[in-house]
Amino acid sequence: MNEVSPSPAHLEARATSSGSPRPGGRLRADLHSHTRWSADCLTSAEVVIESCLRRGITCLAVTDHNQIGGAWEVAAQAPFKVIVGEEVKTREGEIIGLFLKELIPPRLTPEETTARIREQGGLVVIPHPFDRLRRSRLQAKAIERLVDQIDVIEVYNARIHLGADRRRAAAFAQAHHLAESAGSDAHTPFEFAGAYVEMPDFDSPAEFLAALRVGTIHGRPVTPLVHFITKYMKYRKKYLKYLQRLTRPRAPVG
């Protein structure tokens, strides 16, 4: 799969199409993104859709942390393909499930998580697998254990800033004959389309995998400042929840 610089500028769980592909049946697919349903994101479904339309994204995988409600919100409103996904926190790091029908709980083993993804007919994706600056990455030993259960390796994440880590992910995917994906990992509106795959249209998880294998990856790293923005949003949400608890009316005593 080729990696080049980007040009300027409803999919339900079973991958049924509700949007129009680019001319020639090609999609611009951002395969890793977040909404306000993630603990470290404030972006509403409406803003997600507006940002994608403005940047020419015609297929979006919504992969909130340990949530799928945001994906269903976007899918209900978007005029383009939406893949329902979840970035699940396992005991050894994060795994993405795509084409999900049900929420997968966090803090399971990686093996349990991949099994639950597959039980739903979903695809197992390893996001930012070798990002040395990200503590949430799936541990290398777990990746090796799971290699026969992995469908896709994310080889370009716009929030990865070390080129060697992206190259290592691509080399691993190629060595194990795994499909390669790309995503912005957007937590803010301006990040969408920071990385995407230009690929043929599809109507099922199997067709999606085949399309990925002939797709072209586009991407460029986003500013490292996004990590500070994400931390701010996470702590802001925690603070607002704390204030709500303080101001909640208490039941009378006695």
Backbone hydrogen bonds, N-H to C=O, Kabsch-Sander energy under -0.5 kcal/mol:
donor,donor_aa,acceptor,acceptor_aa,energy
2,N,215,G,-0.5
4,V,217,I,-2.3
12,E,10,H,-1.3
12,E,16,T,-0.7
15,A,12,E,-2.4
20,S,79,P,-0.7
22,R,26,R,-3.7
25,G,22,R,-1.4
26,R,22,R,-0.8
26,R,23,P,-0.6
27,L,199,M,-3.7
29,A,27,L,-0.7
29,A,197,V,-3.1
30,D,28,R,-0.6
30,D,59,C,-2.3
31,L,29,A,-0.7
31,L,182,A,-1.9
33,S,61,A,-0.5
34,H,186,A,-1.8
36,R,43,T,-2.3
38,S,35,T,-2.3
41,C,38,S,-1.5
42,L,187,H,-0.6
48,V,44,S,-2.4
49,I,45,A,-2.5
50,E,46,E,-2.3
51,S,47,V,-2.7
52,C,48,V,-2.3
53,L,49,I,-2.6
54,R,50,E,-2.2
55,R,51,S,-1.3
56,G,52,C,-0.6
56,G,53,L,-0.8
57,I,52,C,-2.4
58,T,28,R,-1.8
59,C,28,R,-1.4
60,L,81,K,-2.2
61,A,30,D,-2.5
62,V,60,L,-0.7
62,V,83,I,-2.0
63,T,33,S,-2.8
63,T,61,A,-0.6
64,D,85,G,-0.5
66,N,64,D,-0.6
66,N,87,E,-1.9
67,Q,64,D,-0.9
72,W,68,I,-1.8
73,E,69,G,-2.1
74,V,70,G,-2.4
75,A,71,A,-2.6
76,A,72,W,-1.9
77,Q,73,E,-0.7
77,Q,74,V,-1.2
78,A,74,V,-2.7
81,K,58,T,-1.5
83,I,60,L,-2.8
84,V,82,V,-0.5
85,G,62,V,-1.8
85,G,83,I,-0.6
86,E,97,G,-1.7
87,E,64,D,-2.6
88,V,86,E,-0.9
88,V,95,I,-3.1
90,T,88,V,-0.8
90,T,93,G,-2.2
91,R,108,L,-2.4
93,G,90,T,-1.0
94,E,136,S,-2.2
95,I,88,V,-2.1
96,I,125,V,-2.9
97,G,86,E,-2.3
98,L,123,L,-2.0
99,F,84,V,-0.9
100,L,84,V,-2.3
107,R,89,K,-3.6
113,T,109,T,-2.4
114,T,110,P,-2.5
115,A,111,E,-2.0
116,R,112,E,-2.1
117,I,113,T,-2.0
118,R,114,T,-2.4
119,E,115,A,-2.1
120,Q,116,R,-0.8
120,Q,117,I,-0.8
121,G,118,R,-1.7
122,G,117,I,-2.3
123,L,98,L,-1.9
125,V,96,I,-3.0
125,V,123,L,-0.6
126,I,152,V,-2.2
131,D,128,H,-1.1
132,R,130,F,-1.0
134,R,131,D,-1.7
135,R,133,L,-0.6
137,R,134,R,-1.1
139,Q,92,E,-2.5
142,A,139,Q,-0.5
143,I,139,Q,-2.0
144,E,140,A,-2.3
145,R,141,K,-2.0
146,L,142,A,-2.1
147,V,143,I,-0.6
147,V,144,E,-0.7
149,Q,146,L,-3.3
150,I,146,L,-0.8
150,I,147,V,-0.7
151,D,124,V,-2.1
152,V,124,V,-2.2
153,I,179,A,-2.6
154,E,126,I,-2.4
155,V,153,I,-0.9
155,V,181,S,-2.0
156,Y,181,S,-1.3
158,A,183,G,-1.8
160,I,157,N,-2.4
161,H,159,R,-0.5
163,G,161,H,-0.7
165,D,162,L,-1.1
166,R,162,L,-1.3
167,R,163,G,-2.5
168,R,164,A,-2.1
169,A,165,D,-1.8
170,A,166,R,-2.3
171,A,167,R,-2.5
172,F,168,R,-2.3
173,A,169,A,-2.4
174,Q,170,A,-2.5
175,A,171,A,-2.4
176,H,172,F,-1.7
177,H,174,Q,-0.8
178,L,173,A,-2.8
179,A,151,D,-1.5
181,S,153,I,-2.2
183,G,156,Y,-2.2
184,S,195,A,-0.5
185,D,32,H,-2.7
186,A,32,H,-1.0
191,E,188,T,-1.6
192,F,189,P,-0.9
194,G,191,E,-1.9
196,Y,218,H,-2.4
197,V,29,A,-2.6
198,E,216,T,-3.0
199,M,27,L,-2.1
199,M,197,V,-0.7
201,D,25,G,-2.0
208,F,204,S,-2.5
209,L,205,P,-2.3
210,A,206,A,-2.0
211,A,207,E,-2.6
212,L,208,F,-2.5
213,R,209,L,-1.6
214,V,210,A,-0.6
214,V,211,A,-1.1
215,G,212,L,-1.6
216,T,198,E,-2.4
217,I,2,N,-2.7
218,H,196,Y,-2.9
219,G,4,V,-1.9
220,R,194,G,-1.9
222,V,158,A,-2.8
226,V,223,T,-1.9
227,H,224,P,-1.6
228,F,224,P,-0.5
228,F,225,L,-0.6
229,I,225,L,-1.9
230,T,226,V,-2.6
231,K,227,H,-1.9
232,Y,228,F,-2.3
233,M,229,I,-2.5
234,K,230,T,-2.3
235,Y,231,K,-2.4
236,R,232,Y,-2.5
237,K,233,M,-2.3
238,K,234,K,-1.9
239,Y,235,Y,-2.4
240,L,236,R,-2.5
241,K,237,K,-2.2
242,Y,238,K,-2.0
243,L,239,Y,-2.4
244,Q,240,L,-2.1
245,R,241,K,-1.9
246,L,242,Y,-1.9
247,T,243,L,-2.1
248,R,244,Q,-0.8
